[in-house]
């Protein structure tokens, strides 16, 4: 067994539960642009957001739209 870090696959959406960007630790987000599969993810309560500082795209678990 190796000591390689386990990385998140690029094709899976990054879901935030703590409302802080894991990359830059910012807590300021804005609604992200929509993509074709966002409507499907919205059925599961996932809303797209983008960090205002590092521009990384994530999903929040939310039952209402991102403000």
N, C-alpha and C positions, 0 to 999 in steps of 0.2 A: 504494500500500500504506500502511496506517495503522499507527500505533504503539500500537494498543489491546492491552491484555493479553489473552492467551488464557486463558479460564476453563474449568474443568471443568464439563461439563453436570450439572445437578442430578439427572437421572434415572440417571446412572451411579454405581455404588458407588465410594467413595473407598478405595483400597488403600494400606496402609502397608507399606513395605519396611524402613524405618530404625527402627521401633519408637519413634518420637518424634512427638508431635502437631505438625503443621506450623503450626497456629494459635497454640498457647501454649508449645510446646517441652517439654511435660511428657512424662515417660516412664512415667507411672502410668495404667494402663487397667484396666477391669473388663469382664466379659462383657456384651454388649448384649442387649437383648430381641430375640426372634426375630421375623422377618417371613415372610410366605408364601414368598418367593423365596429365603430363606436356605438351604433344603434343596437347591435347585439349585446355589447357589454353593458349598455344602459339597462337592459332587462334584469341584470344582476346587481344593479345599484352602483356601477362603476362610472365615474365622471372624469373626463380628461382634464388635467391641469398642467401648467408649465411653470417651473421655478422662474422667478423674475431675475435672478442673478446668474445662474449657470445655464439656463434655458433647457434643462433636462425635462423630458415629458414623463408624467406619471398619471396614475389613476387614483382617485379617492373613492372610498366606499361611502356613498351618500344616497339618500332616497330623494333628494331634491337637487335642482341644478346648482352648479357652482356659482357663487356670487362674486 
